[in-house]
Amino acid sequence: MKNKNKRTAMWTATICGCLCLLAVGAGVVWQAMDYKEAVPPTSQYQANAGPENALQPVTMAQTPTVQETKNQKKASETPAEQQKPAPKAATPSAPVFGYPLKGDIVMPYSVDCAIYDPTLNQYHTNASVSISAAAGDPVQAAEKGTVKEITKDEEKGTSLVIEHENGWLTTYSQLAEDISVKVGEAVDKGQAIGTVGEPTKYTIALGSHVEFAVAKDGEPVDPAKAVQDE
């Protein structure tokens, strides 16, 4: 009887020991499963990583070739060349006129208002200047040019027109008939072209004189403004 109780106690202890081992094993397995669920897999962590943590591809810089360097330099220089102002077209300069002789102005230039004419005893505009001089005094070309025409009428007597560059004309009236040049002849500045004549009946109150007129493209110009070399 005593032996039977002893065997029963041994079996009971063995069974209790097995149950304890099973309980401990189950606890270990349970903790392992919890840890696995708490920590996400590596692939899932990488998939959820933000852009700031993503690896960026590295591109190796390539050294430009000599031709590419030339093209870049040319492209950078082109805008600067385009910004250069275009050369201005040269403005034709006016001839440097001089008076045909020295003397007092006895009838001034006036195209904007009428002035008194002592010979005609009336007021009218005047597109020339009358320069007092003695009959026979030499009359000179105001600037180089070409003799365009020589005319004669009762009002202005003998007149001579010289054509200059860029549309300029000078006219000399109240000349003597002995003109020193002819139509088509080239003359230099200061060259004698004739002499002072006797005044016509339309200008006799002014005494002997030369009537001098300047025009640009057919429009009268004040000789006082056109003459630069007195």
BABARO-238228 format. One record per residue (C-alpha): residue in three letters; x, y, z negated. Coordinates in pm, whole numbers, padded with zeros to 5 digits, always signed. Example, Ala and Ser with C-alpha at 12.3 -4.5 7.8 and 13.67 -1.06 7.14 Angstrom:
REM residues 2
ALA+01230-00450-00780 SER+01367-00106-00714 
REM end
This chain:
REM residues 230
MET+00000+00000+00000 LYS+00282+00227-00088 ASN+00450+00153+00247 LYS+00136+00229+00435 ASN+00104+00571+00273 LYS+00465+00641+00355 ARG+00415+00566+00724 THR+00104+00779+00733 ALA+00298+01073+00589 MET+00574+01031+00849 TRP+00328+01033+01134 THR+00155+01332+00994 ALA+00488+01519+00968 THR+00581+01419+01320 ILE+00251+01537+01460 CYS+00280+01866+01271 GLY+00632+01915+01407 CYS+00515+01855+01764 LEU+00230+02097+01717 CYS+00476+02360+01587 LEU+00704+02307+01888 LEU+00408+02339+02122 ALA+00298+02663+01949 VAL+00650+02811+01973 GLY+00677+02709+02341 ALA+00340+02861+02421 GLY+00443+03186+02252 VAL+00763+03208+02456 VAL+00577+03145+02781 TRP+00315+03406+02691 GLN+00577+03675+02619 ALA+00757+03595+02945 MET+00435+03641+03144 ASP+00366+03979+02977 TYR+00717+04104+03058 LYS+00682+04000+03422 GLU+00356+04195+03457 ALA+00502+04502+03282 VAL+00803+04534+03512 PRO+00712+04588+03884 PRO+00908+04397+04147 THR+01201+04572+04312 SER+01038+04578+04654 GLN+00724+04742+04509 TYR+00934+05007+04328 GLN+01114+05091+04647 ALA+00790+05109+04841 ASN+00646+05359+04595 ALA+00959+05571+04571 GLY+00909+05937+04659 PRO+01072+06117+04959 GLU+01317+06283+04724 ASN+01461+05946+04632 ALA+01468+05804+04984 LEU+01806+05764+05148 GLN+01859+06007+05433 PRO+02037+05900+05754 VAL+02377+06062+05804 THR+02455+06191+06154 MET+02818+06232+06243 ALA+02899+06576+06396 GLN+03041+06554+06744 THR+03323+06779+06853 PRO+03207+06990+07156 THR+03392+06940+07479 VAL+03593+07218+07644 GLN+03320+07270+07904 GLU+03051+07298+07635 THR+03263+07553+07451 LYS+03297+07761+07770 ASN+02924+07743+07836 GLN+02844+07854+07480 LYS+03087+08145+07508 LYS+02940+08247+07842 ALA+02585+08230+07703 SER+02683+08446+07405 GLU+02846+08706+07630 THR+02559+08730+07879 PRO+02318+08931+07654 ALA+02590+09185+07576 GLU+02655+09232+07946 GLN+02283+09275+08011 GLN+02264+09542+07741 LYS+02518+09758+07920 PRO+02339+10062+08064 ALA+02321+10074+08440 PRO+02549+10338+08589 LYS+02363+10657+08655 ALA+02329+10768+09012 ALA+02550+11063+09086 THR+02355+11388+09105 PRO+02449+11590+09412 SER+02625+11903+09291 ALA+02540+12246+09425 PRO+02802+12418+09639 VAL+03008+12684+09466 PHE+02881+12992+09643 GLY+03041+13334+09652 TYR+02904+13667+09771 PRO+02977+13753+10136 LEU+03130+14085+10032 LYS+03162+14317+09737 GLY+02917+14600+09685 ASP+02618+14728+09492 ILE+02279+14557+09506 VAL+02044+14809+09667 MET+01745+14573+09700 PRO+01718+14294+09441 TYR+01575+13943+09472 SER+01214+13914+09352 VAL+00968+13644+09460 ASP+00750+13646+09146 CYS+00646+14010+09158 ALA+00639+14289+09415 ILE+00913+14553+09414 TYR+00922+14895+09578 ASP+01071+14925+09927 PRO+01189+15286+09986 THR+01198+15246+10364 LEU+00847+15108+10405 ASN+00720+15303+10103 GLN+00533+15002+09973 TYR+00562+14711+09729 HIS+00637+14356+09840 THR+00828+14046+09728 ASN+01183+13992+09843 ALA+01359+13656+09893 SER+01707+13800+09942 VAL+01946+14062+09808 SER+02076+14362+09999 ILE+02443+14445+09929 SER+02563+14796+10015 ALA+02872+14812+10242 ALA+03024+15032+10510 ALA+02954+14950+10873 GLY+03237+14740+11012 ASP+03330+14577+10678 PRO+03402+14206+10721 VAL+03138+13958+10611 GLN+03257+13620+10479 ALA+03097+13274+10456 ALA+02969+13216+10103 GLU+03071+12848+10118 LYS+03201+12597+10372 GLY+02946+12463+10615 THR+02833+12464+10976 VAL+02682+12755+11170 LYS+02323+12647+11228 GLU+02182+12942+11423 ILE+02238+13302+11526 THR+01933+13521+11592 LYS+01842+13887+11652 ASP+01520+14079+11582 GLU+01406+14436+11515 GLU+01352+14391+11141 LYS+01673+14212+11033 GLY+01903+14291+11323 THR+02160+14017+11393 SER+02132+13721+11155 LEU+02349+13413+11104 VAL+02256+13093+10917 ILE+02510+12849+10773 GLU+02406+12498+10672 HIS+02580+12351+10367 GLU+02570+12010+10197 ASN+02266+11869+10013 GLY+02003+12088+10180 TRP+02154+12430+10106 LEU+02137+12722+10353 THR+02277+13075+10341 THR+02156+13356+10569 TYR+02341+13681+10653 SER+02141+13963+10818 GLN+02198+14325+10927 LEU+02522+14217+11098 ALA+02691+14383+11394 GLU+02655+14206+11728 ASP+03021+14101+11744 ILE+02981+13768+11563 SER+03312+13588+11501 VAL+03172+13230+11515 LYS+02930+13030+11726 VAL+02652+12781+11664 GLY+02779+12435+11563 GLU+03116+12567+11445 ALA+03246+12454+11105 VAL+03347+12739+10876 ASP+03538+12753+10548 LYS+03448+12944+10239 GLY+03571+13304+10267 GLN+03614+13284+10644 ALA+03510+13598+10833 ILE+03193+13534+11031 GLY+03114+13892+11143 THR+03095+14254+11028 VAL+02839+14488+10873 GLY+02615+14656+11133 GLU+02394+14961+11132 PRO+02067+14914+10939 THR+01748+14864+11136 LYS+01459+15109+11110 TYR+01292+14870+10862 THR+01580+14906+10612 ILE+01733+15244+10705 ALA+01663+15395+10361 LEU+01907+15142+10211 GLY+02197+15259+10426 SER+02439+15012+10586 HIS+02425+14680+10403 VAL+02419+14302+10435 GLU+02104+14110+10353 PHE+02209+13780+10184 ALA+01968+13492+10121 VAL+02009+13142+09970 ALA+01769+12848+10010 LYS+01758+12487+09887 ASP+01543+12239+10080 GLY+01354+12528+10239 GLU+01278+12705+09909 PRO+01434+13044+09829 VAL+01688+13060+09545 ASP+01802+13371+09361 PRO+02157+13441+09488 ALA+02251+13566+09141 LYS+02184+13212+09009 ALA+02337+13030+09305 VAL+02660+13228+09316 GLN+02919+13083+09076 ASP+03231+13234+09225 GLU+03211+13611+09229 
REM end
